[in-house]
Amino acid sequence: MKTAAHIVSATPGPHAVWVQGVTFTYHGADRPALRAVSFVQSAGEMIGVMGASGAGKSTLAKCLNRIIPEFEDGDFRGTIEIAGEPLEHLRVCDVAPKVGMVFQDFESQLFSTNVAHEVAFAMEQVGMDRAEMDRRIIPALEAVGLRGFEHRDPMSLSGGEKQRLAIASVLALRPAVIVLDEPTTDLDPEGRAEVFELIAKLRTQGLSLIVIEHESEELRAADRIMVLREGEIAVDGPPAEVFARTDLLMGCGVRPPGLGHALKLLGIDAQPENVEQACDAIVRAYPRLAATLVDNIADPRASEPPATAENASTGSAFMAIEDVSFSYAGGPRVLDSIDLRVEGGDFIAIVGQNGSGKTTLAKQIVGLLQPATGRVIIEGKNRAQMRPAETAREVAYVFQNPDHQIFAATVQEEVAFGPRNFGLADGEIRRRCDEALEAVGLLSERQSDPFLLSKGERQRLAVASVLVLRPRMLILDEPTTGLDHREQLRMMALVRDLNRAGIAIVIITHTPWLVAEYARRVVLLRKGAKIFDGGVREFFMQDELLRSSSFRAPEITELSRRFGTLALTTDEFVAWVKGRA
Amino acid sequence: MPIYLYIDRGTFVHRLHPTVKVFALFVMFWSVYWVDNPIALAPVGLVMLWIAQLTDSWPNFYRLRWLFAILVFTTTIAWMVFYRRGAVLVNVPIFHVSRLSLVFGVGRGIKLAELLAASVLFLSTTKIEEFTYGLQRIRVPYRVGFAISLSFRLVPLFIDSAVTIVDAQRLRGYDFNEGGPIERVRRYVPVVIPVFMGALRKANNMAMALEARGFGFSHEPTTFIDYPVTPADITAFAFLIGLGALYFMLYWTGLGGIGPLK
């Protein structure tokens, strides 16, 4: 069988990438986005690039294929060579055969109506003859595991398949280097796993890869990790060395791998690559814990929680979904006899693969969709009898993309939009805006242009815009997508504070550690059916259920289960270990 | 829910040479342009119905049924206000209900519906790549042809985005149906701005992705798919020439008009 090795070009000399003193300042910016960045990538090497939003990661990626300075206005200085050839004076399209680029937004990089044509697109652009295209398409699709999909419409593929198709389309040109700019941000766990499995496979085939990623666990297999901070390389080295510097990583807005962080807090100097290594290191440092080791994590002893569970539910059902089923026109059932109760003060995570019905369920709650059968009850009233505006005052919904609602000239005006629609008095609007902006930490930005805020700030603005209506329940669809670790923590701290203030929270998420650290209840959907509804600890003990839903527990939870307990956070696990040691 | 109109059925219409399909679209527009009378518009309408049946494009017509209905209805009503010729049949304030205004209004409605139907049939049976290729063959520069065909791909994405934005604003208590017609249009500002900003962002992302995939490398990109000219293409071409000529004759002879006052 042909593999990626067959479609990778000849080794491009000693250096795949050579970057010398690259500085770039966007037009109108007061500081450079990149400052004197220099590094060399050997042929066949994989570099993981990390850093907070605005650290310069995407700017660096765009420099590597001349999108900067060709596409973006600004001041570019420095030299870049790909496989020994300087890029100076080349156009972006001239660099395409040398550097393949895969972007975060997979919808924007697919242009064709079938998979084979999508792979052929770049080859057509460079004027390749039809026979050569024919020779390259199947190996490229085989390399990404999409053989047999040739006639499928790219839009009918899952997110993970779309990203793999994007990778196949750049592989077909046989570039010396492939740059992947946060390729899994919008994917569910299954899609993420697909893409990272493919990256690992390409890596073994000798391709030079530069992967920009927020999740440090995913980059353990890289040869080097480069962390950017305010446009400069803060650290560049092997993963074991870089990930051991947890304080530096956190200072750069990067979440250190949970296992390594836990070991450091336990005073163990090791950077484990997996749960087994972490387990061994702990047993070596704390021999008494060997007695607690569980051979089979399905062992009943593994169900002992460290008894720190928090429960703030008030016990009264604020919202109830009763036997709700739903299909889009002419389509299969998207929701199948769903029952769900949300109590005041609940903090629920709805999880499930893409297409499992999570967002459809949320839209049923807020009244954007009407159930085919069953009903939704809010505060004892049938939602079908409530006007959308009436529902909006009880249940607020924050869309995944904050840009789907922002339109006003200032932050203040944006937040005031909701209360104005309800005809509130100016004084009351002002009071509520202050309250909502204070809650989300944007009071000082009230006169700012919302379009100039960072993604994290826009996400918090979206929360403020519905919070101002003082709802009793808040639904957040993927609230941390596209945010760096620092912004994620800030966003989730806000959500937790709102929950503590008595607002029932429902988050739709794909991120295991968010579920573990913040939620108190999990609802798992599969093909429109609710297949689990219970506590977070109970959820993470359902190995078969997790596997079949392509969800997984955070590594720290898996590690804790080896010791016969179930910790949801690093702090919880460290406290448990110290308590027994 | 599918957001594109192309329906992969493999019928002989689907297999026609892209240039013939682009020419067919042109001939449909041409034919509809020259005549006003609903009876004269009927033959080209029947041809379209036949093609719809042949290509199994009905799901797209069903999806757009309200658009067709609104188009015919509002156009007919509007022309009964503005087309003030012929003897009044019924006295209705503002309206001028005469045989001529009815025929003219219905004719205009059918005309618009047929223009829409021709586009729907074209997009139901033509891939974006074929569209680009077809335009290229008639000497439209590659970049222009690609931009035109890509815009067809983008429209459904923008519609999808607009629907989400309308939902987002409704959930903030916004009522799009308040006020008179002008006020209602004005009330769409909170939708238009995010759609516009989103479109700019998407267009920018797409432009970067296109160039990163080599778009612009060659002025004469090659094509992955071979489009040989077949006897079916020649037959279809001859038929279209005949249809176009027939409609020009209807105009020339006055048979396509609505009556003596034309």
Interface residues (C-beta under 8 A of the other chain):
Chain A: K62 N65 I67 E70 F71 R91 V92 C93 D94 A96 P97 G100 M101 F103 D105 E107 S108 Q109 F111 S112 T113 N114 A116 H117 A120 F121 A122 M123 E124 Q125 V126 G127 M128 D129 R130 M133 I137 H151 D153 M155 S169 V170 L173 Y328 A329 G331 K363 V366 L368 P388 A389 T391 A392 R393 A396 Y397 F399 N401 D403 H404 Q405 I406 F407 F417 G418 N421 F422 F451 S465 V466 L469
Chain B: M1 P2 I3 Y4 Y6 D8 K127 I128 E129 L150 R153 L157 S161 T164 I165 D167 A168 Q169 R170 L171 R172 G173 Y174 D175 V189 P190 V191 I193 P194 M197 G198 R201 K202 N205 M206 A207 M208 A209 L210 E211 A212 R213 G214 F215 G216 F217 S218 E220 P221 T222 T223 F224 I225 D226
